[in-house]
Amino acid sequence: MTPVGQQALSLDDFSALLFKGAPLTLGEAALAKVKANFDFLTIFSSDKLIYGINTGFGPMAQYKVEKENLLQLQYNLIRSHSSGSGKLLSSLLCRAAMIARLNSLMQAYSGVHPELCELLKALINLDIVPCIYEHGGVGASGDLVQLAHLGLTLIGEGEVWFEGHVHPTAEIFAKFGLRPLAIRIREGLAILNGTSVMTAIGLVNILRARRLVQWSAILSAMTNEVVEAYDDHYSHELNHVKLHKGQQRVAAMLRELLQGSKLIRSRTEHLYHPGSLEQEVFEDKVQEYYSLRCVTQILGPIYDTVCNAEKILVDELNSVSDNPVVDHLNNNIFHGGNFHGDYVSLEMDKLKIAITRLSMLSERQLNYLMNDKLNQKFPPFLNLGVLGFNFGMQGVQFTATSTVAENQTLSFPMYVHSIPNNNDNQDIVSMGANAALLAKKVIDNSYEVLSIQLMSVAQAIDYAECQSRLAPLTASVYHRIRGIFPRFADDQPKYKDLEKLRNMLEQSDPVISF
């Protein structure tokens, strides 16, 4: 694993640190820059008025802070802003925030002592993570409230996640012989000022959204296959004349997934032959419903949205989101607003709209399989039992429909929802953490919807008895489903099966690459 600070982290680097337990190390050259940056600040700030070092914060910046109170000022900032509420973020998201904050500090523009970076590294490697609450940040001076809870942990106070449980920080520090951070000049402000929480949540959202796109392509392919759709709608010839990377990539996914299928039909063989016009009314639809034949046009922009969000969020991960920026290379300190979270907020809004659309596609494909009047192929609700006596997939369809409806409501953007606060000092704010958390909720919901579709597609395949005619890749997915969720005809509760299938979607590698 490349040391943090040595070069820009990629999404794969971030994922490896977060999910694969890759040991985190710090680049020696980068640490030397952090030390040089701190030494510069020590000298530069000794006789100058600098925001957040010898002044109050925000609208209180016009008040000078006396020399004997400068360090206590930083502790006051951390403690006063540790005011989050609501649910605790998962330990995974808190760990992600620590990685993001450390990577920002290692850019050597925050004036912190290297000991802060070393302590963060130790906590990450020991998987000791701060308890951070969902509610608090407005995303203007970054994630002030959420990052204050990180600061509280670093000074040995508050609570931490460790081995799946919440413990007093002091207790866990004592267990491992860790020494709380001793504030030097501006470590309090440097910890709080930044977009690291919204960025971390956003990066995890992107990793999960990529997987959703893969599974949506898989389920779209299987749905087309089980209804014996025509092959031209995902052909190279049709899609390459639409000049969008996402559409062309999704079409390639479908071609890969359906290679070798004995169910997909060739339009040339079935409709472009002599005698094809002899009927007056064609019982077989000449073109499939849009949710089947427009998959590349619907999933394509979703794919592109995820890719764009990845680029923006990875740039944010490797950025300096502090204020002021301590620039020892130019021997100056620059005041501005790099902590403003607009980049993250806007991308998370676009991402949640795109994933809501993905869940809508899933629900429409599901409805097609459920409605015998539409598909003219399967019994109502894919009921493999006795019609009228058994209910098949009727119950779970309600869950899918209501969950998609929630996604549609959650898709109202946070980016345009600014409320001035902080005595109107923060007169326009990004709500970046809120945007990231709402996108996370939409993604959570979408995994639930796709789990129901996964269950339904397997039932459709069993009714059609077409297992042996599936493409090799879709057949492997079918057998994976049936290893978790057996075929059923008699009515049984499905909620535990849905949870198992959701875990499969979240944890099992899809059979195609993104």
C-alpha positions as semicolon CSV with decimal commas, in nm:
position;residue;x (nm);y (nm);z (nm)
1;M;0,000;0,000;0,000
2;T;0,136;0,342;-0,098
3;P;0,211;0,558;0,209
4;V;-0,045;0,831;0,271
5;G;0,089;1,168;0,157
6;Q;0,335;1,024;-0,090
7;Q;0,094;1,058;-0,383
8;A;-0,275;1,117;-0,445
9;L;-0,504;0,841;-0,320
10;S;-0,725;0,671;-0,578
11;L;-1,068;0,530;-0,504
12;D;-0,909;0,184;-0,502
13;D;-0,649;0,303;-0,248
14;F;-0,924;0,446;-0,029
15;S;-1,125;0,123;-0,059
16;A;-0,824;-0,092;0,033
17;L;-0,755;0,115;0,345
18;L;-1,121;0,108;0,445
19;F;-1,236;-0,244;0,363
20;K;-0,932;-0,465;0,323
21;G;-0,743;-0,371;0,637
22;A;-0,441;-0,252;0,441
23;P;-0,192;-0,112;0,695
24;L;-0,172;0,264;0,676
25;T;0,172;0,421;0,666
26;L;0,282;0,781;0,628
27;G;0,526;0,895;0,362
28;E;0,850;1,018;0,520
29;A;0,891;1,299;0,269
30;A;0,533;1,410;0,328
31;L;0,584;1,405;0,706
32;A;0,892;1,621;0,661
33;K;0,677;1,872;0,471
34;V;0,419;1,866;0,752
35;K;0,699;1,946;0,999
36;A;0,834;2,226;0,777
37;N;0,482;2,367;0,746
38;F;0,439;2,360;1,124
39;D;0,776;2,526;1,182
40;F;0,688;2,801;0,934
41;L;0,356;2,867;1,110
42;T;0,529;2,883;1,448
43;I;0,753;3,166;1,333
44;F;0,506;3,341;1,102
45;S;0,225;3,357;1,359
46;S;0,433;3,494;1,645
47;D;0,366;3,860;1,563
48;K;0,075;3,865;1,319
49;L;-0,302;3,869;1,337
50;I;-0,417;3,537;1,196
51;Y;-0,770;3,405;1,201
52;G;-0,828;3,121;1,442
53;I;-0,489;3,147;1,607
54;N;-0,514;3,472;1,803
55;T;-0,874;3,561;1,716
56;G;-1,211;3,415;1,790
57;F;-1,393;3,207;1,529
58;G;-1,656;3,294;1,270
59;P;-1,842;3,616;1,356
60;M;-1,631;3,635;1,676
61;A;-1,315;3,684;1,471
62;Q;-1,304;4,056;1,552
63;Y;-1,215;3,971;1,912
64;K;-0,850;3,928;1,996
65;V;-0,751;3,631;2,213
66;E;-0,472;3,693;2,461
67;K;-0,150;3,496;2,429
68;E;-0,199;3,298;2,749
69;N;-0,534;3,167;2,617
70;L;-0,432;3,064;2,265
71;L;-0,403;2,691;2,326
72;Q;-0,715;2,680;2,544
73;L;-0,898;2,849;2,255
74;Q;-0,837;2,539;2,041
75;Y;-0,967;2,306;2,313
76;N;-1,270;2,532;2,358
77;L;-1,343;2,504;1,985
78;I;-1,335;2,124;1,989
79;R;-1,544;2,088;2,303
80;S;-1,803;2,354;2,217
81;H;-1,865;2,213;1,870
82;S;-1,896;1,850;1,984
83;S;-2,270;1,899;1,967
84;G;-2,393;1,640;1,716
85;S;-2,723;1,462;1,756
86;G;-2,931;1,188;1,601
87;K;-2,792;0,847;1,518
88;L;-2,424;0,762;1,534
89;L;-2,256;0,712;1,200
90;S;-2,139;0,354;1,152
91;S;-1,784;0,278;1,260
92;L;-1,703;0,217;0,893
93;L;-1,803;0,570;0,793
94;C;-1,619;0,718;1,091
95;R;-1,305;0,528;0,991
96;A;-1,349;0,656;0,636
97;A;-1,368;1,013;0,771
98;M;-1,043;0,963;0,962
99;I;-0,865;0,844;0,646
100;A;-0,997;1,143;0,452
101;R;-0,897;1,392;0,722
102;L;-0,551;1,243;0,758
103;N;-0,496;1,258;0,382
104;S;-0,590;1,626;0,380
105;L;-0,359;1,711;0,670
106;M;-0,073;1,523;0,503
107;Q;-0,084;1,773;0,214
108;A;0,111;2,002;0,453
109;Y;-0,101;2,315;0,428
110;S;-0,267;2,309;0,773
111;G;0,016;2,402;1,006
112;V;-0,027;2,095;1,228
113;H;0,245;1,914;1,416
114;P;0,334;1,570;1,274
115;E;0,222;1,412;1,603
116;L;-0,140;1,475;1,501
117;C;-0,087;1,273;1,182
118;E;0,094;0,998;1,372
119;L;-0,191;0,971;1,625
120;L;-0,451;0,953;1,349
121;K;-0,247;0,680;1,178
122;A;-0,225;0,479;1,501
123;L;-0,599;0,503;1,567
124;I;-0,685;0,401;1,211
125;N;-0,453;0,099;1,222
126;L;-0,591;-0,007;1,561
127;D;-0,947;0,046;1,429
128;I;-1,028;0,285;1,711
129;V;-1,271;0,535;1,559
130;P;-1,457;0,835;1,702
131;C;-1,829;0,833;1,766
132;I;-1,964;1,089;1,519
133;Y;-2,331;1,184;1,491
134;E;-2,531;1,220;1,171
135;H;-2,672;1,563;1,250
136;G;-2,477;1,883;1,300
137;G;-2,281;1,996;0,997
138;V;-2,410;2,251;0,747
139;G;-2,110;2,207;0,520
140;A;-1,996;2,569;0,507
141;S;-1,684;2,572;0,726
142;G;-1,672;2,207;0,634
143;D;-1,807;1,941;0,867
144;L;-1,747;2,145;1,181
145;V;-1,968;1,954;1,421
146;Q;-1,891;1,604;1,295
147;L;-1,517;1,670;1,284
148;A;-1,532;1,820;1,633
149;H;-1,621;1,472;1,755
150;L;-1,307;1,344;1,582
151;G;-1,115;1,618;1,762
152;L;-1,273;1,516;2,091
153;T;-1,137;1,164;2,044
154;L;-0,792;1,293;1,954
155;I;-0,768;1,489;2,280
156;G;-0,870;1,174;2,469
157;E;-1,231;1,267;2,544
158;G;-1,575;1,152;2,431
159;E;-1,645;0,801;2,306
160;V;-1,506;0,570;2,040
161;W;-1,611;0,265;1,844
162;F;-1,390;-0,035;1,919
163;E;-1,462;-0,398;1,829
164;G;-1,823;-0,314;1,746
165;H;-1,905;-0,139;2,073
166;V;-1,895;0,215;2,211
167;H;-1,639;0,281;2,485
168;P;-1,508;0,591;2,666
169;T;-1,209;0,721;2,472
170;A;-0,993;0,746;2,784
171;E;-1,048;0,376;2,857
172;I;-0,937;0,263;2,509
173;F;-0,641;0,504;2,503
174;A;-0,524;0,360;2,835
175;K;-0,566;0,005;2,703
176;F;-0,324;0,074;2,417
177;G;-0,099;0,324;2,591
178;L;-0,201;0,606;2,359
179;R;-0,129;0,965;2,459
180;P;-0,397;1,224;2,377
181;L;-0,304;1,497;2,134
182;A;-0,142;1,804;2,291
183;I;-0,264;2,109;2,103
184;R;0,016;2,335;1,982
185;I;-0,095;2,624;1,761
186;R;-0,410;2,561;1,554
187;E;-0,469;2,183;1,565
188;G;-0,824;2,235;1,688
189;L;-0,920;2,446;1,388
190;A;-0,721;2,225;1,150
191;I;-0,915;1,918;1,262
192;L;-1,257;2,084;1,233
193;N;-1,210;2,286;0,913
194;G;-1,266;2,054;0,622
195;T;-1,499;1,842;0,411
196;S;-1,363;1,507;0,526
197;V;-1,685;1,358;0,668
198;M;-1,904;1,443;0,369
199;T;-1,624;1,331;0,137
200;A;-1,579;1,001;0,319
201;I;-1,950;0,922;0,315
202;G;-1,960;1,025;-0,050
203;L;-1,673;0,795;-0,146
204;V;-1,839;0,500;0,027
205;N;-2,161;0,593;-0,154
206;I;-1,977;0,582;-0,486
207;L;-1,826;0,241;-0,416
208;R;-2,172;0,106;-0,333
209;A;-2,335;0,285;-0,628
210;R;-2,088;0,127;-0,871
211;R;-2,194;-0,215;-0,744
212;L;-2,562;-0,122;-0,784
213;V;-2,503;-0,033;-1,149
214;Q;-2,336;-0,369;-1,206
215;W;-2,620;-0,559;-1,040
216;S;-2,882;-0,356;-1,223
217;A;-2,717;-0,450;-1,553
218;I;-2,713;-0,816;-1,444
219;L;-3,079;-0,815;-1,344
220;S;-3,176;-0,627;-1,661
221;A;-2,996;-0,890;-1,866
222;M;-3,165;-1,175;-1,681
223;T;-3,507;-1,012;-1,716
224;N;-3,456;-0,968;-2,091
225;E;-3,337;-1,325;-2,111
226;V;-3,625;-1,489;-1,927
227;V;-3,881;-1,308;-2,146
228;E;-3,685;-1,401;-2,460
229;A;-3,628;-1,046;-2,575
230;Y;-3,457;-0,950;-2,901
231;D;-3,085;-0,879;-2,909
232;D;-3,059;-0,561;-3,113
233;H;-3,133;-0,311;-2,836
234;Y;-2,799;-0,379;-2,668
235;S;-2,604;-0,436;-2,989
236;H;-2,283;-0,248;-3,063
237;E;-2,431;-0,125;-3,389
238;L;-2,727;0,047;-3,224
239;N;-2,542;0,190;-2,925
240;H;-2,221;0,317;-3,081
241;V;-2,413;0,581;-3,275
242;K;-2,518;0,738;-2,941
243;L;-2,197;0,908;-2,832
244;H;-2,209;0,854;-2,457
245;K;-1,952;0,648;-2,271
246;G;-2,206;0,519;-2,018
247;Q;-2,453;0,391;-2,274
248;Q;-2,180;0,214;-2,466
249;R;-2,034;0,060;-2,149
250;V;-2,374;-0,068;-2,032
251;A;-2,439;-0,216;-2,377
252;A;-2,103;-0,393;-2,356
253;M;-2,197;-0,527;-2,012
254;L;-2,521;-0,669;-2,149
255;R;-2,345;-0,831;-2,444
256;E;-2,092;-0,989;-2,209
257;L;-2,363;-1,112;-1,973
258;L;-2,582;-1,259;-2,246
259;Q;-2,312;-1,420;-2,455
260;G;-2,407;-1,782;-2,512
261;S;-2,773;-1,740;-2,412
262;K;-3,015;-1,972;-2,587
263;L;-3,311;-1,756;-2,484
264;I;-3,230;-1,418;-2,638
265;R;-3,370;-1,398;-2,991
266;S;-3,224;-1,253;-3,308
267;R;-3,456;-1,009;-3,479
268;T;-3,302;-1,108;-3,810
269;E;-3,397;-1,472;-3,762
270;H;-3,745;-1,417;-3,617
271;L;-3,879;-1,109;-3,793
272;Y;-3,660;-1,036;-4,095
273;H;-3,748;-1,345;-4,298
274;P;-3,982;-1,417;-4,589
275;G;-4,342;-1,460;-4,474
276;S;-4,300;-1,244;-4,162
277;L;-4,572;-1,006;-4,288
278;E;-4,838;-1,270;-4,344
279;Q;-5,013;-1,200;-4,009
280;E;-5,247;-0,903;-3,972
281;V;-5,201;-0,883;-3,593
282;F;-4,872;-0,976;-3,434
283;E;-4,929;-1,150;-3,101
284;D;-4,561;-1,126;-3,014
285;K;-4,455;-0,765;-2,947
286;V;-4,233;-0,627;-3,221
287;Q;-4,054;-0,412;-2,961
288;E;-4,025;-0,478;-2,588
289;Y;-4,147;-0,240;-2,318
290;Y;-3,909;0,048;-2,249
291;S;-3,789;-0,095;-1,917
292;L;-3,649;-0,389;-2,116
293;R;-3,520;-0,237;-2,441
294;C;-3,405;0,103;-2,310
295;V;-3,170;-0,032;-2,044
296;T;-2,860;0,114;-2,211
297;Q;-3,022;0,457;-2,244
298;I;-3,141;0,453;-1,879
299;L;-2,842;0,295;-1,705
300;G;-2,596;0,480;-1,932
301;P;-2,640;0,826;-1,777
302;I;-2,646;0,665;-1,433
303;Y;-2,308;0,506;-1,510
304;D;-2,173;0,842;-1,629
305;T;-2,305;1,017;-1,317
306;V;-2,128;0,767;-1,090
307;C;-1,804;0,810;-1,286
308;N;-1,822;1,189;-1,264
309;A;-1,897;1,177;-0,893
310;E;-1,594;0,952;-0,845
311;K;-1,366;1,202;-1,018
312;I;-1,496;1,498;-0,816
313;L;-1,490;1,315;-0,482
314;V;-1,140;1,172;-0,536
315;D;-1,022;1,525;-0,617
316;E;-1,182;1,644;-0,294
317;L;-1,018;1,359;-0,101
318;N;-0,676;1,477;-0,218
319;S;-0,747;1,846;-0,168
320;V;-0,667;2,085;0,113
321;S;-1,005;2,179;0,260
322;D;-0,875;2,392;0,546
323;N;-0,894;2,765;0,617
324;P;-0,674;2,956;0,632
325;V;-0,424;2,774;0,411
326;V;-0,076;2,773;0,561
327;D;0,162;2,796;0,265
328;H;0,524;2,759;0,375
329;L;0,640;2,736;0,015
330;N;0,519;3,090;-0,056
331;N;0,586;3,213;0,300
332;N;0,228;3,327;0,347
333;I;-0,111;3,238;0,490
334;F;-0,416;3,269;0,267
335;H;-0,770;3,316;0,398
336;G;-1,065;3,192;0,196
337;G;-1,322;2,914;0,181
338;N;-1,170;2,582;0,074
339;F;-1,379;2,418;0,346
340;H;-1,703;2,492;0,160
341;G;-1,868;2,164;0,059
342;D;-2,041;2,256;-0,266
343;Y;-1,851;2,009;-0,482
344;V;-1,954;1,719;-0,261
345;S;-2,309;1,839;-0,206
346;L;-2,386;1,879;-0,576
347;E;-2,235;1,540;-0,668
348;M;-2,425;1,363;-0,393
349;D;-2,750;1,517;-0,513
350;K;-2,680;1,404;-0,867
351;L;-2,580;1,060;-0,743
352;K;-2,896;1,008;-0,539
353;I;-3,114;1,119;-0,833
354;A;-2,932;0,872;-1,057
355;I;-2,966;0,585;-0,808
356;T;-3,333;0,667;-0,754
357;R;-3,372;0,631;-1,129
358;L;-3,195;0,295;-1,109
359;S;-3,443;0,179;-0,844
360;M;-3,729;0,297;-1,065
361;L;-3,597;0,086;-1,353
362;S;-3,578;-0,212;-1,120
363;E;-3,936;-0,157;-1,000
364;R;-4,068;-0,133;-1,358
365;Q;-3,891;-0,454;-1,462
366;L;-4,027;-0,617;-1,148
367;N;-4,379;-0,498;-1,228
368;Y;-4,349;-0,640;-1,579
369;L;-4,268;-0,984;-1,436
370;M;-4,551;-0,960;-1,181
371;N;-4,824;-0,853;-1,421
372;D;-4,941;-1,143;-1,639
373;K;-5,140;-0,903;-1,858
374;L;-4,815;-0,732;-1,956
375;N;-4,578;-1,023;-1,991
376;Q;-4,837;-1,283;-2,112
377;K;-4,589;-1,544;-2,001
378;F;-4,593;-1,587;-1,622
379;P;-4,870;-1,636;-1,364
380;P;-4,975;-1,331;-1,160
381;F;-4,705;-1,233;-0,907
382;L;-4,489;-1,524;-1,027
383;N;-4,708;-1,749;-0,817
384;L;-4,570;-2,102;-0,841
385;G;-4,840;-2,233;-0,608
386;V;-5,219;-2,244;-0,645
387;L;-5,365;-1,927;-0,795
388;G;-5,610;-1,764;-0,556
389;F;-5,486;-1,975;-0,266
390;N;-5,117;-1,880;-0,270
391;F;-4,976;-1,529;-0,316
392;G;-4,633;-1,572;-0,475
393;M;-4,438;-1,245;-0,483
394;Q;-4,737;-1,021;-0,420
395;G;-4,629;-0,916;-0,071
396;V;-4,273;-0,820;-0,157
397;Q;-4,387;-0,611;-0,454
398;F;-4,556;-0,374;-0,209
399;T;-4,222;-0,332;-0,032
400;A;-4,042;-0,254;-0,358
401;T;-4,303;0,000;-0,464
402;S;-4,309;0,184;-0,132
403;T;-3,930;0,191;-0,111
404;V;-3,895;0,340;-0,458
405;A;-4,154;0,601;-0,365
406;E;-3,941;0,698;-0,065
407;N;-3,640;0,731;-0,293
408;Q;-3,834;0,966;-0,519
409;T;-3,920;1,190;-0,225
410;L;-3,563;1,182;-0,092
411;S;-3,433;1,295;-0,431
412;F;-3,516;1,660;-0,369
413;P;-3,173;1,828;-0,377
414;M;-2,993;1,953;-0,067
415;Y;-2,761;2,167;-0,280
416;V;-3,028;2,435;-0,326
417;H;-3,141;2,419;0,035
418;S;-2,925;2,673;0,216
419;I;-3,018;2,822;0,555
420;P;-2,794;3,108;0,675
421;N;-2,663;3,065;1,030
422;N;-2,366;3,152;1,253
423;N;-2,493;3,511;1,292
424;D;-2,517;3,517;0,913
425;N;-2,142;3,475;0,882
426;Q;-2,222;3,148;0,703
427;D;-2,481;3,314;0,482
428;I;-2,478;3,043;0,214
429;V;-2,403;2,684;0,306
430;S;-2,364;2,355;0,119
431;M;-2,539;2,104;0,347
432;G;-2,281;1,858;0,210
433;A;-2,301;1,602;0,490
434;N;-2,680;1,601;0,469
435;A;-2,658;1,549;0,094
436;A;-2,417;1,258;0,139
437;L;-2,632;1,096;0,407
438;L;-2,949;1,127;0,198
439;A;-2,765;0,972;-0,095
440;K;-2,662;0,690;0,137
441;K;-3,027;0,633;0,234
442;V;-3,130;0,617;-0,133
443;I;-2,852;0,364;-0,196
444;D;-2,960;0,159;0,107
445;N;-3,316;0,156;-0,026
446;S;-3,205;0,057;-0,374
447;Y;-3,024;-0,251;-0,247
448;E;-3,355;-0,353;-0,089
449;V;-3,542;-0,306;-0,419
450;L;-3,286;-0,501;-0,620
451;S;-3,302;-0,783;-0,365
452;I;-3,672;-0,819;-0,441
453;Q;-3,603;-0,816;-0,814
454;L;-3,332;-1,079;-0,765
455;M;-3,580;-1,303;-0,584
456;S;-3,843;-1,253;-0,855
457;V;-3,614;-1,322;-1,149
458;A;-3,517;-1,655;-0,996
459;Q;-3,884;-1,749;-0,956
460;A;-3,948;-1,653;-1,321
461;I;-3,661;-1,870;-1,439
462;D;-3,796;-2,166;-1,243
463;Y;-4,146;-2,120;-1,383
464;A;-4,010;-2,109;-1,739
465;E;-3,781;-2,407;-1,665
466;C;-3,515;-2,239;-1,874
467;Q;-3,214;-2,284;-1,647
468;S;-3,022;-2,485;-1,905
469;R;-3,075;-2,216;-2,172
470;L;-2,933;-1,926;-1,971
471;A;-2,604;-1,767;-2,068
472;P;-2,311;-1,899;-1,860
473;L;-2,274;-1,575;-1,660
474;T;-2,643;-1,530;-1,585
475;A;-2,669;-1,901;-1,501
476;S;-2,393;-1,857;-1,243
477;V;-2,591;-1,571;-1,085
478;Y;-2,909;-1,782;-1,085
479;H;-2,731;-2,066;-0,902
480;R;-2,583;-1,819;-0,655
481;I;-2,933;-1,689;-0,578
482;R;-3,074;-2,038;-0,536
483;G;-2,792;-2,127;-0,298
484;I;-2,936;-1,861;-0,066
485;F;-3,304;-1,852;-0,156
486;P;-3,466;-2,183;-0,264
487;R;-3,755;-2,201;-0,507
488;F;-4,090;-2,168;-0,326
489;A;-4,456;-2,231;-0,399
490;D;-4,608;-2,237;-0,050
491;D;-4,641;-1,902;0,129
492;Q;-4,368;-1,827;0,383
493;P;-4,229;-1,503;0,535
494;K;-3,975;-1,348;0,302
495;Y;-3,809;-1,078;0,514
496;K;-3,516;-1,292;0,623
497;D;-3,460;-1,414;0,267
498;L;-3,455;-1,053;0,150
499;E;-3,191;-0,968;0,408
500;K;-2,973;-1,259;0,290
501;L;-3,007;-1,156;-0,074
502;R;-2,929;-0,795;0,010
503;N;-2,611;-0,910;0,185
504;M;-2,524;-1,104;-0,128
505;L;-2,566;-0,793;-0,341
506;E;-2,355;-0,586;-0,102
507;Q;-2,077;-0,837;-0,042
508;S;-2,062;-1,078;-0,335
509;D;-1,862;-0,971;-0,639
510;P;-2,075;-0,918;-0,950
511;V;-1,983;-1,133;-1,249
512;I;-1,891;-0,827;-1,461
513;S;-1,656;-0,535;-1,405
514;F;-1,769;-0,175;-1,375
